[in-house]
Structure formats: structure tokens, C-alpha cells
Amino acid sequence: MITFDMNYLTAFELTKAVKDYYPMIVSINYQDNGQQFAMLTYLTFTRDGNQNINGCHVEKQVVLINGLPFEIKTIHGL
């Protein structure tokens, strides 16, 4: 388990996405037979009642297939 103490960065508005800026982006990249694939997850941090960072919230997810981006949308009920 890896633990990050992000609370010292609370002045940097890590709970907001501003235009194309997201405080945390997780990227998983894969290449197969010359084709490139990636899964990008854009996150903001959440805070508890004491304003301490206690988790993260997924804002959006994008997959790249051969350089073409496709945003993953939630389909409720399926």
C-alpha cells in the first residue's frame, strides 16, 4: 500500500478542475503490433469536514486508440 500525504498542498485547489487542468491524471499505456492504446483517468481530490484530503473523484475517462481520443460516458441502467 502506498500512502500520499497531500494535505500540505491544500492551498493549490486540488479539489477543482480548471479548463484543461486536472490535479491528478492516471495514464495506463499499452502497445501491441504497432498500435498504441492508453487509458487516461482525470481526477480531483475530495476533502473531509476538516478540509483534509481524504480521497479522489473521477471527473472523466478517455481512451486513446491509435492516437484517437474517445471519452467514456456512463450509461445508467445497463
N, C-alpha and C positions, 0 to 999 in steps of 0.2 A: 504494500500500500504506500502510495506517495501522498504526502500532505504538503499543501502550499499555504502559507500564511499570507493572504492577500490583503489583510485588514490595514496594513500600513499604506496601502495605495488608495484608500477610500476618497482622497481628495481628487482623484483622476476620473470621477464619474464612470466607474466601471459597470454601473447598472443601466447605462444608456447606449443605444446605437445611434450614432450621428452620421447621417448621409451614408457614405460607404465605409465608415469606420465601425468596427466591432471590437470590443476589448479582448476577445479570445476567438481564434479560429483554429479548428482542428481539421487537419488535412490527412487523408489516407490516400496514397498514390500507388498505382499498380500499372505494370506494363506487360503486355502479352502479344507475341507475334508482331511487334512493331506498333501496336495500338496502345495508346495511353488512356488510362482511366483514373479518376480521382473522385473522392467523396469529401466535400467540404461542409463543415458544420459551423455556423456562425452563432456565437453565444454572448450573452450578457450575464453579469453576476447578480445574484439575489442577496438581499440583506435581511437580517432578523430584526426584532424590535429594538435592539441596542445598536443598530446600524453596523453590525459586524457582517462581513461577507460569509454566507453560510451555504452557498451552492451556486448553480448556474441555470440559466434558462435558454433553451434553444430558440433562436429567432428565425432562422431559416436554414435549409439544407439544399446544397447544389451538387449535382453530379456532373463531371466532365467526361464526355465520351468522344475521343479523338479531337479534343480541343473545343467541342461544342458544349456550352453550359445548359443544363436542364434543371430548373428549380423543382424540388419535390414539394408537392402540395398534399395536405391531409384531406382524405375523403372520408367524411364521417359516415358511420353506419356500415362500412364494408370491412 
